[in-house]
Every structure is written in structure tokens, then in C-alpha cells.
Amino acid sequence: MLMQDQVEDLLRGKQLVFLVGAPRSGTTWLQLLLSRSSSVVTAPETHVFSLFLRSMVDQWNRLRKTGERIGLNQILSEEEFHLLLRTGSGFVFAKIGLSKPSATVILDKTPNHVYCWREILDAWPEAHFIHIIRDPRSVVASLRVASRSWASQWASSRISTNCERWIADVSSGQQIRSATPNYQEVQFGELVCDGPSVVRRLLAGVGVRSTPEQCQRYVDECNIEFLRAGKLANAPFDIAKMNKESFRLGTTDSWRTELSKYEIALVERMTGPLMSELGFEPVNRSRIISMLLDVVETLKDARRAPKGGAKLARFT
């Protein structure tokens, strides 16, 4: 059992890095790539802030707003509450660090921590973040496939739901940039096209030196086909027990065949501004499909409107 003084010793001089992003954006692949460095230690998703400390944070914020004279708000100051979060999560990170004592970086890959960056920075002001972003069409297609099997409990098969999730996740992740200088952003397509250079850049950003040859080896070892087969020596967790569909095709444009023209158009319509801002070029140029989307949206508006109050202005 770890004692508090041991936790502080284990974390002293270590860099905490949080890898976040929308689900099905390549977070696990990137985690494994970075973990090949002898300077990086990691573990399965902890959800320490997104689940285990979530209720405590939510209650703290609620009582602070309502002014109710109960709870921890009556005992702890804001700084002391942040210290409580740091102490609780610190035990988790120290435990992870124990598996590779020589590592200088402790990497937490929990995609949902993209919504917890405020609490993380309150507890760990020096924390680093790596935010991976993938083409929304790829994410939507992958989530739909996952929803039919191994991820049925948390992934949706609905195009619109997955678009909304991608927008929310990516937008929240990009907010981190203005909150800390310790933020790196990477696109999945960069990893596919120039993996070794990207991995080397990300490692350098968290204070880890590496050579081009080392990073090329990391990419070779984490070949998607090897991962699908559960073949990765000294992996931070047993990937052989993961569903093979966790590692799908590892390509950037499989959505072209997995989504219909209408579905592609819908994704591009819903994610348009953010998608374009990130450099993902739309392919839908069909006026007919665009008109069909307008009809669908109008019917949805009519269905939501009070009886007798449906507006069909688009057809007048």
C-alpha cells in the first residue's frame, strides 16, 4: 500500500500528460506509440477525473452556486479542495509510475478527460495535454460500427448524435489551448502519413528526447495489423484481450465507402464550420442532396412545432 510520502517521492520530477480526444480518434494507438519510449509510462484508461472524482467536483460547484451551508464547501477553501483533488488523483498516477520507475512522463489516456481539463489544471497546473483530432466523417463511421458490437453500451449508431459528440469533444479540447501553454494538438491523418516525425515532436513537447530511428521503430512496432492480432511486446496493458475492432483499418478515408452520399452530406452539414476550420475538405457538391437535407430539417422542425404551428417557410 502506498503512503502519502511515497506518493510524493514517486511523482517528484515526473511530468503528467493527459491524452484526450473524441472517441474513435486514435487515442489508443497514439498512447501505444508514445509508450514505446522508455521515458513514458502509462496504463488503461483511469477515468479518475471523469468518473471517480466527478461527483465530488459537481457537488462542490453546485454548493458554491447555491450557497447552501453544508458539505465540504463549509470546511475547505478553494485551494484546499484543489489539493484534495491532487492528493486523490496523485495516488493513481503514482501507482502507474511504479510500473516503470525510470520513466519521466506519466501518461493518462482517458478521452473523456477532454471535459475535465479545468479540474485537472486546478489540481495539476503544470500538466501537459495532447489533443488528437480525427476527420468527423471517420469518427462518425467508426462510432456507428462500434455501436453494433463491442461498444454498444456507449457508442451511438445515429449520425446526428455522433456529429454532435464530435463537435462537443473537439471544441472542449481546443479550449485547453487558451488555458495552458502545455498543449499540443495533432491530427490522426498526420500520424498515418508521417508517424515517426509526429511521435518525435510530441515526445519533445513533453520533455522526452528521441531519435528518428527510435520513432520509426515505435511506429513499426505499433503497426495496426500487429495490434489487431494482439501482438505488441511489453505493452502497457494486454491488448490481446481487447476487441479486434478496437483497432480497425487505421486509414484516413474509409468513410468514403462506409457512409452513403447522404450520410456524408449530413456529417458535413452538421460539422461544417469546425470541420473546415480544421482543414477537412467537404466532398458533397450535390445540389439534390443539399435540397433533401433541407426537406428533412424542415420536417423535423414541423414535428417539433406545436400542433397547427408548423412552419414551412422553406417551401413558400
CORBELSUL-V533907 format. One record per backbone hydrogen bond with DSSP energy under -1.0 kcal/mol. CO is the residue of the C=O (numbers start at 1). NH is the residue of the N-H. E is the energy in kcal/mol with one decimal. If there is no record, write none. Layout:
co:CO nh:NH e:E
co:CO nh:NH e:E
//
This chain:
co:3 nh:7 e:-2.2
co:4 nh:8 e:-2.1
co:5 nh:9 e:-1.7
co:6 nh:10 e:-2.7
co:7 nh:11 e:-1.9
co:8 nh:12 e:-1.1
co:11 nh:14 e:-2.2
co:15 nh:106 e:-2.7
co:16 nh:128 e:-2.6
co:17 nh:108 e:-3.2
co:18 nh:130 e:-2.4
co:19 nh:110 e:-1.0
co:20 nh:132 e:-2.1
co:26 nh:30 e:-2.5
co:27 nh:31 e:-2.4
co:28 nh:32 e:-2.4
co:29 nh:33 e:-2.2
co:30 nh:34 e:-2.5
co:31 nh:35 e:-2.0
co:34 nh:37 e:-1.5
co:37 nh:40 e:-1.5
co:39 nh:104 e:-1.3
co:39 nh:105 e:-2.4
co:41 nh:107 e:-3.1
co:47 nh:51 e:-2.3
co:47 nh:52 e:-1.7
co:48 nh:53 e:-1.5
co:53 nh:57 e:-2.1
co:54 nh:58 e:-2.9
co:55 nh:59 e:-2.4
co:56 nh:60 e:-2.0
co:57 nh:61 e:-2.5
co:58 nh:62 e:-2.3
co:59 nh:63 e:-2.7
co:60 nh:64 e:-1.8
co:61 nh:65 e:-1.5
co:62 nh:66 e:-2.5
co:63 nh:67 e:-2.2
co:68 nh:70 e:-1.3
co:71 nh:74 e:-1.7
co:72 nh:75 e:-1.8
co:72 nh:76 e:-3.3
co:77 nh:81 e:-2.3
co:78 nh:82 e:-2.1
co:79 nh:83 e:-1.8
co:80 nh:84 e:-1.9
co:81 nh:85 e:-2.0
co:82 nh:86 e:-2.3
co:83 nh:87 e:-2.8
co:84 nh:88 e:-2.5
co:85 nh:89 e:-2.5
co:86 nh:90 e:-2.1
co:87 nh:91 e:-1.4
co:89 nh:93 e:-2.3
co:90 nh:94 e:-2.6
co:91 nh:95 e:-2.0
co:92 nh:96 e:-1.9
co:93 nh:97 e:-2.4
co:94 nh:98 e:-1.4
co:96 nh:99 e:-1.4
co:97 nh:100 e:-1.5
co:100 nh:103 e:-2.2
co:104 nh:15 e:-2.8
co:105 nh:41 e:-2.5
co:106 nh:17 e:-2.6
co:108 nh:19 e:-2.6
co:110 nh:113 e:-2.4
co:111 nh:114 e:-1.8
co:112 nh:115 e:-1.8
co:113 nh:116 e:-1.4
co:116 nh:120 e:-2.5
co:117 nh:121 e:-2.4
co:118 nh:122 e:-2.0
co:119 nh:123 e:-2.1
co:120 nh:124 e:-3.5
co:124 nh:127 e:-2.3
co:128 nh:18 e:-2.8
co:129 nh:184 e:-2.3
co:130 nh:20 e:-2.6
co:131 nh:186 e:-2.5
co:133 nh:188 e:-2.7
co:135 nh:139 e:-2.1
co:136 nh:140 e:-2.8
co:137 nh:141 e:-2.0
co:138 nh:142 e:-2.5
co:139 nh:143 e:-2.7
co:140 nh:144 e:-1.9
co:141 nh:145 e:-1.9
co:142 nh:146 e:-2.6
co:143 nh:147 e:-2.2
co:145 nh:148 e:-1.1
co:146 nh:149 e:-1.6
co:146 nh:151 e:-2.2
co:149 nh:152 e:-1.4
co:151 nh:154 e:-1.4
co:151 nh:155 e:-2.8
co:158 nh:162 e:-2.1
co:159 nh:163 e:-2.2
co:160 nh:164 e:-2.3
co:161 nh:165 e:-1.9
co:162 nh:166 e:-2.2
co:163 nh:167 e:-2.5
co:164 nh:168 e:-2.3
co:165 nh:169 e:-2.8
co:166 nh:170 e:-2.6
co:167 nh:171 e:-2.4
co:168 nh:172 e:-2.2
co:169 nh:173 e:-2.3
co:170 nh:174 e:-2.2
co:171 nh:175 e:-1.0
co:173 nh:176 e:-1.1
co:176 nh:179 e:-1.5
co:176 nh:180 e:-1.4
co:181 nh:183 e:-1.6
co:182 nh:129 e:-2.4
co:184 nh:131 e:-3.1
co:186 nh:133 e:-2.5
co:187 nh:190 e:-1.1
co:187 nh:191 e:-1.3
co:188 nh:192 e:-1.9
co:189 nh:193 e:-2.3
co:190 nh:194 e:-3.1
co:194 nh:198 e:-2.1
co:195 nh:199 e:-2.9
co:196 nh:200 e:-2.1
co:197 nh:201 e:-2.1
co:198 nh:202 e:-2.6
co:199 nh:203 e:-2.5
co:200 nh:204 e:-2.3
co:201 nh:205 e:-1.8
co:203 nh:206 e:-1.1
co:203 nh:208 e:-2.9
co:204 nh:207 e:-1.6
co:211 nh:215 e:-2.3
co:212 nh:216 e:-2.1
co:213 nh:217 e:-1.9
co:214 nh:218 e:-2.2
co:215 nh:219 e:-2.0
co:216 nh:220 e:-2.4
co:217 nh:221 e:-2.7
co:218 nh:222 e:-1.5
co:220 nh:223 e:-1.2
co:223 nh:227 e:-2.2
co:224 nh:228 e:-2.7
co:225 nh:229 e:-1.4
co:226 nh:231 e:-3.1
co:227 nh:230 e:-1.5
co:232 nh:235 e:-1.0
co:237 nh:239 e:-1.3
co:238 nh:241 e:-1.2
co:239 nh:242 e:-1.1
co:243 nh:246 e:-2.4
co:244 nh:247 e:-1.3
co:253 nh:256 e:-1.7
co:254 nh:257 e:-1.5
co:254 nh:258 e:-1.5
co:255 nh:259 e:-2.0
co:260 nh:264 e:-2.7
co:261 nh:265 e:-2.3
co:262 nh:266 e:-2.2
co:263 nh:267 e:-2.5
co:264 nh:268 e:-2.5
co:265 nh:269 e:-2.3
co:266 nh:270 e:-2.6
co:267 nh:271 e:-2.7
co:271 nh:275 e:-3.1
co:272 nh:276 e:-2.8
co:273 nh:277 e:-2.2
co:274 nh:278 e:-1.6
co:275 nh:280 e:-2.3
co:276 nh:279 e:-1.6
co:286 nh:290 e:-1.9
co:287 nh:291 e:-2.3
co:288 nh:292 e:-2.3
co:289 nh:293 e:-2.3
co:290 nh:294 e:-1.8
co:291 nh:295 e:-2.1
co:292 nh:296 e:-2.4
co:293 nh:297 e:-2.6
co:294 nh:298 e:-2.2
co:295 nh:299 e:-2.4
co:296 nh:300 e:-2.1
co:297 nh:301 e:-2.3
co:298 nh:302 e:-2.4
co:299 nh:303 e:-2.1
co:300 nh:304 e:-1.8
co:301 nh:305 e:-1.5
co:306 nh:309 e:-2.8
co:312 nh:315 e:-2.0
co:313 nh:316 e:-1.6
//
